[in-house]
Amino acid sequence: MENLKPRPANSSPLTPIGFIERTALIYGDSPSIIYNSTTYTWSETHRRCLQLASSLSSIGIQRGHVVSAIAPNTPAMYELHFAVPMVGAVLNTINLRLDARTISVLLRHSETKLIFVDQASCALISDALALFPSETKRPLLVLIADDTAAQDSSLSSSVLIRNDFVDSYEEMVRKGDSNFEWIRPVSEWDPIVLNYTSGTTSSPKGVVHCHRGIFTVALDSLVEWGVPKQSVYLWTLPMFHANGWSFPWGIAAVGGTNVCIRKFDASLIFSLIRRHHVTHLCGAPVVLNMLTNSPDNRPLDRPVKILTAGAPPPAAVLLRIESLGFVVTHGYGLTESGGTIISCSWKSEWNRLTQTEQARLKARQGVRMLGVEAADVLDPKTRKSVKRDGASIGEIVVRGGSIMLGYLKDPEATAKAITDDGWFFTGDVGVMHPDGYIEIKDRSKDVIISGGENLSSVEVESVLYMNPVVNEVAVVARPDEFWGETPCAFVNLKKGLTRQPTEEEIIEFCKGKLPRFMVPKTVVFTTELPKTSTGKILKSVLREMAKSMGPTPKSRL
């Protein structure tokens, strides 16, 4: 076998960009994108991507250049996931909830050459560019005009930079060559996307993924979730959030229909599900919670699959959402993994269990997906696997094809996250159950140490979510002179309550459901929990608030 070797016919670089080419051939007349009253077919979407790529090439965008986009889930945002890599460039989708200062930092750090700007974000980008040092060259601007964005944008603010746009999105599509030969990667390790983490510091880390990694995670997610051909996918998950967990490419691979919306609205979601016969959608547990609390949350006519990730979903929320006819799959991933890499793969025998027991099992993160070589929970001191007892805590580690290349311009952070012994350290604390399923217990920084015991804030939150008056909750550590730390719960109550519960009633609810040391000693009612730009609760802010309250009163111990 010594004469057998890789040849051009069997070693072309893996890339997800080819998905759209194949789908346009097979499902050319089928709907690709539905957005308000606009519908495109896969032939049209493929052609539009090629024409846009052609125009990008004609204005000097080349292999390795970073092209940024700040837009909600619109057809333009979807098409950019193909058109930008088609010229060998790297797509950077910017979180439109970020402030101008942070966006300015990201644009300079990434050395962005061009920005596609949604009409509603013109003022934001204008403010971000105003913070550029005078000697720094500004990126080119292309306007994504959208009639439905008019109500969200300030006309006077838009005019401030209108003359700075080199072109409009639709004009670039119109002028491009539909026969453009897109530029394939030289190597499957070539970068395809740059995503910044949702860190709250002044310098979020830039995660770089390659064609091979995105190809792997996109197909892996379809297999694990069981997404059939020509499914109808509703874009409730922002595409700017880790590229929508790889599903812009994945839905193209199966020739599905992308139903796009500018922003999340629970009533609209239920309406679109029924109108377009939606089969799949993704969302963090907060999205599931919003759907269950919607006044339009009557049971569905047919099942809709939801993939949830981003935080451990409370079992109580899973019970409520599934009672409406949604079928929930729980996954786990990070910006650094390009999408979900661990999934709570369901076993048919679990269907015979009670709903409560099913929800408890489904709240676990699960097992590695096919494209992941290994996933484990390591003891932080010994760096060896913890016992498979569902109780021994360690850090979740993984290795596999979709793990990032590294952090842009940050070799020190890259080396810390991806170690020489072949693991990517996630920073999440979890346990391994006897059946090999992993369950997150907390972020390492969110573990509460009370009286020498490691206390999972997630477990306390899960119990609090069982209370019918609770809308959202976050549990953090409050200083204590005797125990070191005790649990402090920040609670956002549901609207329309006839009577607000007392702090003592919330604490009493937890007794009997938790060990004594895990019961919150403090409950703070709040109208809104602070969140990151991606909707995650800012526990760092809550920890500071709890710290400023001083030690827990002795009367509550």
Secondary structure, 3 states (H helix, E strand, C coil): CCCCCCCCCCCCCCCCCHHHHHHHHHCCCCEEEEECCEEEEHHHHHHHHHHHHHHHHHCCCCCCCEEEEECCCCHHHHHHHHHCHHHCCEEEECCCCCCHHHHHHHHHHHCCCEEEEEHHHHHHHHHHHHCCCCCCCCCEEEEECCHHHHHHCCHHHHHHHHCCEEEEHHHHHHHCCCCCCCCCCCCCCCEEEEEECCCCCCCCCEEEEEHHHHHHHHHHHHHHHCCCCCCEEECCCCCCCHHHHCHHHHHHHCCCEEECCCCCCHHHHHHHHHHHCCCEEEECHHHHHHHHCCCCCCCCCCCEEEEECCCCCCHHHHHHHHCCCEEEEEEEEEHHHCEEEEECCCCHHHHHCCHHHHHHHHCCCEEECCCEEEEEEECCCCCCECCCCCCCCEEEEEEECCCCCEECCCHHHHHHHECCCCCEEEEEEEEECCCCCEEEEEEHHHCEEECCEEECHHHHHHHHCCCCCEEEEEEEEEEECCCEEEEEEEEEECCCCCCCCCHHHHHHHHECCECHHHCCCEEEECCCCCECCCCCECHHHHHHHHHHCCCCCHHHC
